């Protein structure tokens, strides 16, 4: 049976210069291809809500993006604003300064606070750990921490770091996360072969801005 790659894809555009016309095209493409979600800058969530009215495509946006060092209060407010505007899913960058400093208590406080509004609305939280910046030991420790919380997905990357998703990182995450916790691979996924390798390694979602190219490849197979 061939892989239904569209059922894994978060069709993404997060560049700083994103225009409304690009968002419109993203939504049209996502609807036509039946992608799981679009992932857009927070500014555009209300527009996407209108564009995707009647569609099954979910609306995702980003929190603390891309550096992750916003304070907890600010991240919580960002999440509440995103949900108020109509987001179904929020992709939040963890405080990498705290992880690198070994301040796990801060990260515990952060995830507990940020999960609260998501739980309250019955929405989805993806936690971005920027795996390309972590050692294997740090990534495993992050998996151990977030395994204690009912997050929906642990996500590899923002796509703004030098190193994005890798098969090795996804395999490591899958080995150290509960089965109920999904994995979103993102960052540098530009072709079907790599996307398929990541799914085979354990990824449940693929975040990509090259989704249409991936779909074109899938149709020529």
Secondary structure as the mmCIF struct_conf table of DSSP 4:
data_model
#
loop_
_struct_conf.conf_type_id
_struct_conf.id
_struct_conf.beg_label_comp_id
_struct_conf.beg_label_asym_id
_struct_conf.beg_label_seq_id
_struct_conf.end_label_comp_id
_struct_conf.end_label_asym_id
_struct_conf.end_label_seq_id
HELX_RH_3T_P HELX_RH_3T_P1 UNK A 5 UNK A 8
STRN STRN1 UNK A 9 UNK A 13
TURN_TY1_P TURN_TY1_P1 UNK A 16 UNK A 17
HELX_RH_AL_P HELX_RH_AL_P1 UNK A 20 UNK A 33
TURN_TY1_P TURN_TY1_P2 UNK A 34 UNK A 34
BEND BEND1 UNK A 36 UNK A 36
STRN STRN2 UNK A 37 UNK A 40
HELX_RH_3T_P HELX_RH_3T_P2 UNK A 42 UNK A 44
HELX_RH_AL_P HELX_RH_AL_P2 UNK A 45 UNK A 51
TURN_TY1_P TURN_TY1_P3 UNK A 52 UNK A 54
STRN STRN3 UNK A 58 UNK A 63
BEND BEND2 UNK A 64 UNK A 64
TURN_TY1_P TURN_TY1_P4 UNK A 65 UNK A 67
BEND BEND3 UNK A 70 UNK A 70
HELX_RH_AL_P HELX_RH_AL_P3 UNK A 72 UNK A 85
TURN_TY1_P TURN_TY1_P5 UNK A 86 UNK A 86
BEND BEND4 UNK A 88 UNK A 88
STRN STRN4 UNK A 89 UNK A 93
HELX_RH_AL_P HELX_RH_AL_P4 UNK A 96 UNK A 101
TURN_TY1_P TURN_TY1_P6 UNK A 102 UNK A 102
HELX_RH_AL_P HELX_RH_AL_P5 UNK A 104 UNK A 121
TURN_TY1_P TURN_TY1_P7 UNK A 122 UNK A 122
STRN STRN5 UNK A 124 UNK A 128
HELX_RH_3T_P HELX_RH_3T_P3 UNK A 131 UNK A 133
BEND BEND5 UNK A 134 UNK A 134
HELX_RH_AL_P HELX_RH_AL_P6 UNK A 136 UNK A 146
TURN_TY1_P TURN_TY1_P8 UNK A 147 UNK A 150
BEND BEND6 UNK A 152 UNK A 152
STRN STRN6 UNK A 153 UNK A 155
BEND BEND7 UNK A 159 UNK A 159
BEND BEND8 UNK A 161 UNK A 163
HELX_RH_AL_P HELX_RH_AL_P7 UNK A 167 UNK A 175
TURN_TY1_P TURN_TY1_P9 UNK A 176 UNK A 176
BEND BEND9 UNK A 177 UNK A 177
TURN_TY1_P TURN_TY1_P10 UNK A 179 UNK A 180
BEND BEND10 UNK A 181 UNK A 181
STRN STRN7 UNK A 182 UNK A 186
BEND BEND11 UNK A 187 UNK A 188
BEND BEND12 UNK A 191 UNK A 191
HELX_RH_AL_P HELX_RH_AL_P8 UNK A 192 UNK A 201
TURN_TY1_P TURN_TY1_P11 UNK A 202 UNK A 202
BEND BEND13 UNK A 204 UNK A 204
STRN STRN8 UNK A 205 UNK A 208
BEND BEND14 UNK A 209 UNK A 209
HELX_RH_AL_P HELX_RH_AL_P9 UNK A 211 UNK A 220
#
